[in-house]
Amino acid sequence: MTPKSDSLPNGGCTNEFLSRPVLVYGPRKAGTTLLQSLLDGGRAMVMLPDELKLKYMSRPGWPDGKSAARWYVEKGRSCFPDLFKVAADDRTVEVKPDTGVAGLSRAELEEILDLRAYASGLEGLMRDGTAGVRELIEGEVCAFVGALKEGPGQAVCWGSKEVGGDPGHVTSLFRKCFPEGRVVYLVRQPEFISRSIIMDRRRKGKRMSFRRLVHECRDAQEVVNFGLRHALDGGLVVSYEALTGDTPAITDKICSEVGLPADPVHSGPTTLGRAVVVVTSSRQTTKVFRQESDWTKDLTAREKFAIRFFRLVGPLYYRLKGGRKVPYEELRGVLAAKGF
């Protein structure tokens, strides 16, 4: 799975550059997009925007009957359906008009990135019949770096983001592909994850059933359970509360942990070095802000009851499964001892 030559043609990506990426990972509404944008813009790392869809590539049966390369070009990154279209000849990747990426307008994006060159690199993946997950990711990274109009500069590695899916499966696949890479796992108080998901659905005009509300609470708790195991196993785990409470200090510490130099640019969100409003933010600001102090704010009585119901029955649910419901305060204590 390791490239044969010391450098790859697209963008001049060396094996060293490709082999030790940084993956920002966590559940929905835990701050992954924020942290991705905070780590963007530094001299030492090229942070690819939007999500890398590892959660699908880690599922049994992937890529669901398609060639792996075709699937990747269509769905391997969350922005691909908006930016590109595979033509009827199954060889040409067309650039769609108008769409921007991760807070950048199309005009801003095209000042930084040659989209036709990026598409050409993706065509190479399909033409070569690339099938392995690592080879697909590396090929796409090289296509992206090769399309940067000012090149990668002094960057020594690349980074990306994934959100959701089974944390064990996603992190295992990433480590299998990139043993020298680092995962930065985000956690957040479960009640606030649930609240953020509810508020996001409400803004989109969607009403959640009581059962769906309880399922979201369970998924939010799984974040805490996995986070404690990951932290005790030596993994890098960061709480949303610490990240938004003292952003410069936490981002500097993350950079130190993953082998990147500290940089003042990491105190505010950027995409490809341009200051942006984080696309998942609940406020239109480029500043980092703390969450509400009360998770019940703006929730209906039914929504608050669903969250409190799971807080009550959650310990029994996990005992029946042979485990336990890890209190978030316990995880925060473990992270605080590590400075996160």
C-alpha positions as CSV (number, residue, x, y, z in Angstrom):
1,M,0.0,0.0,0.0
2,T,3.0,2.3,0.3
3,P,3.8,4.3,-2.9
4,K,6.8,2.8,-4.7
5,S,8.7,6.0,-5.4
6,D,9.8,8.6,-2.9
7,S,7.5,11.2,-4.4
8,L,4.2,11.1,-6.2
9,P,3.6,13.1,-9.4
10,N,0.6,15.1,-8.3
11,G,1.9,18.1,-6.3
12,G,5.2,16.4,-5.5
13,C,3.7,14.7,-2.4
14,T,6.5,12.8,-0.6
15,N,5.9,9.6,1.3
16,E,6.7,11.4,4.5
17,F,4.1,14.1,3.7
18,L,1.4,11.5,3.0
19,S,2.2,9.0,5.8
20,R,1.5,11.1,8.9
21,P,-1.8,12.9,8.5
22,V,-3.9,14.5,11.3
23,L,-7.6,13.4,11.4
24,V,-10.0,15.6,13.3
25,Y,-12.8,13.2,14.3
26,G,-15.9,13.1,16.5
27,P,-19.7,13.0,16.5
28,R,-22.0,15.6,15.0
29,K,-22.2,18.9,16.9
30,A,-19.1,18.2,19.0
31,G,-16.9,20.9,17.4
32,T,-15.1,18.9,14.6
33,T,-15.7,21.6,11.9
34,L,-14.6,24.3,14.4
35,L,-11.3,22.4,15.2
36,Q,-10.7,21.6,11.6
37,S,-11.0,25.3,10.7
38,L,-8.8,26.3,13.6
39,L,-6.0,23.9,12.6
40,D,-6.3,25.1,9.0
41,G,-4.0,27.9,7.7
42,G,-0.7,27.0,9.4
43,R,2.5,26.7,7.4
44,A,3.2,23.1,8.4
45,M,-0.1,21.3,7.4
46,V,-2.4,21.3,4.4
47,M,-5.9,21.0,5.8
48,L,-8.3,19.6,3.2
49,P,-11.7,21.1,3.6
50,D,-15.0,19.2,4.3
51,E,-15.3,15.6,5.4
52,L,-13.4,12.5,4.4
53,K,-16.1,9.7,4.4
54,L,-14.2,7.0,6.3
55,K,-17.3,5.9,8.1
56,Y,-18.7,4.5,4.8
57,M,-15.4,3.0,3.7
58,S,-15.2,1.1,7.0
59,R,-18.5,-0.7,6.5
60,P,-18.7,-4.3,5.3
61,G,-19.5,-4.5,1.6
62,W,-18.1,-1.1,0.7
63,P,-18.2,0.2,-2.1
64,D,-21.7,-1.3,-2.7
65,G,-21.2,-2.7,-6.1
66,K,-19.4,0.2,-7.7
67,S,-15.7,0.4,-8.4
68,A,-13.9,1.8,-5.4
69,A,-12.4,4.7,-7.5
70,R,-15.8,5.7,-8.9
71,W,-17.4,5.6,-5.5
72,Y,-14.6,7.7,-4.0
73,V,-14.8,10.4,-6.8
74,E,-18.5,10.7,-6.2
75,K,-18.8,10.4,-2.4
76,G,-15.3,10.1,-0.8
77,R,-15.4,13.7,0.4
78,S,-18.5,15.6,1.4
79,C,-17.9,18.4,-1.1
80,F,-17.5,16.1,-4.1
81,P,-21.3,15.9,-5.1
82,D,-21.4,19.8,-5.1
83,L,-18.1,20.3,-6.9
84,F,-17.9,17.5,-9.4
85,K,-19.9,15.2,-11.7
86,V,-18.7,11.9,-13.3
87,A,-19.6,12.1,-17.0
88,A,-21.4,9.4,-18.9
89,D,-18.1,8.0,-20.3
90,D,-17.1,7.0,-16.7
91,R,-13.7,8.6,-17.3
92,T,-14.2,12.4,-17.3
93,V,-14.8,14.4,-14.1
94,E,-16.7,17.6,-14.8
95,V,-16.5,20.7,-12.6
96,K,-19.9,21.9,-11.5
97,P,-20.5,25.7,-11.5
98,D,-21.0,28.1,-8.7
99,T,-20.6,26.0,-5.5
100,G,-18.2,27.0,-2.8
101,V,-16.6,25.0,0.0
102,A,-16.6,25.2,3.8
103,G,-17.5,28.9,4.1
104,L,-15.6,30.0,0.9
105,S,-17.5,31.3,-2.1
106,R,-16.8,29.8,-5.5
107,A,-14.8,32.9,-6.5
108,E,-12.7,32.7,-3.3
109,L,-12.2,29.0,-3.8
110,E,-11.0,29.5,-7.4
111,E,-8.4,32.1,-6.3
112,I,-6.8,29.3,-4.2
113,L,-7.5,26.1,-6.0
114,D,-7.5,25.0,-9.7
115,L,-10.7,22.9,-9.8
116,R,-10.0,21.6,-13.3
117,A,-6.6,20.3,-12.1
118,Y,-8.2,18.8,-9.0
119,A,-10.8,17.0,-11.3
120,S,-8.0,15.8,-13.5
121,G,-6.3,14.1,-10.5
122,L,-9.6,12.4,-9.6
123,E,-9.9,11.2,-13.2
124,G,-6.5,9.5,-12.7
125,L,-7.9,7.5,-9.8
126,M,-10.6,6.1,-12.0
127,R,-8.3,5.6,-15.0
128,D,-5.8,3.6,-12.9
129,G,-8.5,1.5,-11.2
130,T,-7.2,2.5,-7.8
131,A,-9.0,0.3,-5.2
132,G,-7.3,0.4,-1.8
133,V,-8.6,2.9,0.8
134,R,-5.1,4.3,1.5
135,E,-4.3,4.6,-2.2
136,L,-7.5,6.4,-2.9
137,I,-7.0,8.8,-0.1
138,E,-3.4,9.5,-1.0
139,G,-4.2,9.9,-4.7
140,E,-6.9,12.5,-3.8
141,V,-4.6,14.3,-1.4
142,C,-1.9,14.5,-4.1
143,A,-4.5,15.8,-6.6
144,F,-5.6,18.5,-4.2
145,V,-2.1,19.6,-3.3
146,G,-1.2,19.6,-7.0
147,A,-4.2,21.9,-7.7
148,L,-3.2,24.5,-5.1
149,K,-2.2,27.6,-7.1
150,E,0.5,28.5,-4.6
151,G,1.6,25.0,-3.9
152,P,1.9,23.4,-0.4
153,G,4.6,25.8,0.7
154,Q,6.4,24.5,3.8
155,A,3.8,21.9,4.7
156,V,5.1,18.6,6.0
157,C,1.8,16.8,6.3
158,W,-1.9,17.0,5.5
159,G,-5.1,16.9,7.6
160,S,-8.8,16.2,7.2
161,K,-12.0,15.7,9.1
162,E,-14.5,12.9,9.6
163,V,-17.7,13.0,11.6
164,G,-20.1,10.3,12.8
165,G,-20.1,6.6,12.2
166,D,-18.7,4.0,14.6
167,P,-15.7,5.5,16.4
168,G,-14.0,2.1,16.7
169,H,-14.4,1.2,13.1
170,V,-13.4,4.7,11.8
171,T,-10.3,5.0,14.0
172,S,-9.2,1.4,13.3
173,L,-9.4,2.0,9.5
174,F,-7.5,5.3,9.7
175,R,-4.7,3.6,11.8
176,K,-4.5,0.7,9.4
177,C,-4.1,3.1,6.5
178,F,-1.8,5.5,8.3
179,P,0.0,4.0,11.3
180,E,2.0,7.2,11.8
181,G,-1.0,9.5,11.6
182,R,-2.8,11.1,14.6
183,V,-6.5,11.2,15.5
184,V,-7.8,14.2,17.5
185,Y,-11.1,13.0,18.9
186,L,-13.6,15.6,20.0
187,V,-16.1,15.2,22.9
188,R,-18.8,17.4,24.3
189,Q,-21.4,17.2,27.1
190,P,-24.1,14.8,25.8
191,E,-27.0,17.1,26.6
192,F,-25.5,19.9,24.5
193,I,-24.9,17.5,21.6
194,S,-28.5,16.5,21.7
195,R,-29.7,20.1,22.0
196,S,-27.6,21.2,19.1
197,I,-29.0,18.4,16.9
198,I,-32.5,19.3,17.9
199,M,-32.0,23.0,17.2
200,D,-30.4,22.2,13.8
201,R,-33.3,20.0,12.8
202,R,-35.7,22.7,13.9
203,R,-34.0,25.3,11.8
204,K,-34.5,22.9,8.8
205,G,-38.2,22.5,9.6
206,K,-37.9,18.9,10.8
207,R,-39.7,17.6,13.9
208,M,-38.0,14.6,15.7
209,S,-40.1,11.8,17.2
210,F,-39.7,10.9,20.8
211,R,-37.9,7.7,19.9
212,R,-35.5,9.6,17.6
213,L,-34.8,12.0,20.4
214,V,-33.9,9.2,22.8
215,H,-31.7,7.6,20.1
216,E,-29.8,10.9,19.7
217,C,-29.2,10.9,23.4
218,R,-27.9,7.4,23.3
219,D,-25.6,8.3,20.4
220,A,-24.3,11.3,22.3
221,Q,-23.5,9.1,25.3
222,E,-21.6,6.7,23.1
223,V,-19.3,9.7,22.4
224,V,-18.4,9.9,26.1
225,N,-18.0,6.1,26.5
226,F,-15.6,5.8,23.6
227,G,-13.8,9.1,24.5
228,L,-12.9,7.7,27.9
229,R,-11.5,4.4,26.5
230,H,-9.6,6.3,23.8
231,A,-8.1,8.7,26.3
232,L,-7.1,5.9,28.7
233,D,-5.5,4.0,25.8
234,G,-3.3,7.0,25.1
235,G,-5.4,8.6,22.4
236,L,-5.6,12.4,21.9
237,V,-9.1,13.5,23.2
238,V,-10.2,17.2,23.4
239,S,-13.3,18.5,25.0
240,Y,-15.4,21.1,23.2
241,E,-15.7,23.1,26.4
242,A,-11.9,23.4,26.8
243,L,-11.4,24.2,23.1
244,T,-13.9,27.1,23.2
245,G,-12.9,28.1,26.7
246,D,-9.2,28.9,25.9
247,T,-8.8,28.4,22.2
248,P,-5.2,29.6,21.7
249,A,-3.9,27.5,24.6
250,I,-5.7,24.3,23.5
251,T,-4.8,24.6,19.8
252,D,-1.2,25.2,20.7
253,K,-1.3,22.1,22.9
254,I,-2.9,20.0,20.1
255,C,-0.2,21.2,17.7
256,S,2.5,20.2,20.1
257,E,0.9,16.7,20.5
258,V,0.7,16.1,16.8
259,G,4.1,17.5,16.0
260,L,3.1,20.9,14.4
261,P,4.5,24.3,15.3
262,A,2.3,26.7,17.2
263,D,0.9,29.5,15.0
264,P,-1.3,32.5,15.8
265,V,-3.5,31.7,12.8
266,H,-4.9,28.8,14.9
267,S,-6.8,31.1,17.2
268,G,-9.5,31.8,14.6
269,P,-11.4,29.7,12.0
270,T,-10.1,29.6,8.4
271,T,-10.5,27.6,5.2
272,L,-7.4,27.3,3.1
273,G,-6.0,30.2,5.0
274,R,-9.1,32.5,4.5
275,A,-11.0,33.7,7.6
276,V,-14.5,32.1,7.5
277,V,-17.7,31.7,9.5
278,V,-17.8,28.0,10.5
279,V,-20.5,26.6,8.3
280,T,-22.1,24.6,11.2
281,S,-21.9,27.5,13.6
282,S,-25.1,28.8,15.2
283,R,-23.8,32.3,15.0
284,Q,-22.6,34.4,12.0
285,T,-19.2,35.2,13.4
286,T,-15.6,34.4,12.7
287,K,-14.9,34.5,16.5
288,V,-14.9,31.4,18.7
289,F,-17.7,31.5,21.2
290,R,-18.7,29.4,24.2
291,Q,-21.9,27.3,24.2
292,E,-25.0,28.3,26.2
293,S,-24.7,27.7,29.9
294,D,-28.1,25.9,30.1
295,W,-28.7,22.9,27.8
296,T,-32.5,23.3,28.3
297,K,-32.7,26.7,26.7
298,D,-35.2,27.0,23.8
299,L,-36.2,23.3,24.0
300,T,-39.8,22.2,24.3
301,A,-41.1,20.3,27.3
302,R,-41.2,17.1,25.2
303,E,-37.6,17.6,24.1
304,K,-36.3,18.2,27.6
305,F,-38.3,15.2,28.9
306,A,-36.7,13.0,26.3
307,I,-33.2,14.0,27.4
308,R,-34.0,13.7,31.1
309,F,-35.6,10.3,30.4
310,F,-32.4,9.0,28.9
311,R,-30.3,10.4,31.8
312,L,-32.6,8.4,34.1
313,V,-32.7,5.1,32.2
314,G,-29.3,5.3,30.6
315,P,-27.4,3.6,33.5
316,L,-29.8,0.6,33.4
317,Y,-29.5,0.4,29.6
318,Y,-25.7,0.1,29.7
319,R,-25.8,-2.4,32.7
320,L,-28.0,-4.6,30.6
321,K,-25.5,-4.4,27.8
322,G,-22.7,-5.4,30.2
323,G,-21.1,-2.0,30.4
324,R,-21.7,1.3,32.1
325,K,-22.8,4.9,31.4
326,V,-19.6,7.0,31.8
327,P,-20.4,10.3,33.5
328,Y,-19.2,13.2,31.4
329,E,-17.6,14.7,34.5
330,E,-15.4,11.6,34.9
331,L,-14.2,12.0,31.3
332,R,-13.6,15.7,31.8
333,G,-11.5,14.9,34.8
334,V,-9.3,12.6,32.9
335,L,-8.9,15.1,30.1
336,A,-8.2,18.0,32.5
337,A,-5.3,16.0,33.9
338,K,-3.8,16.0,30.4
339,G,-4.4,19.7,29.8
340,F,-7.6,19.2,27.7
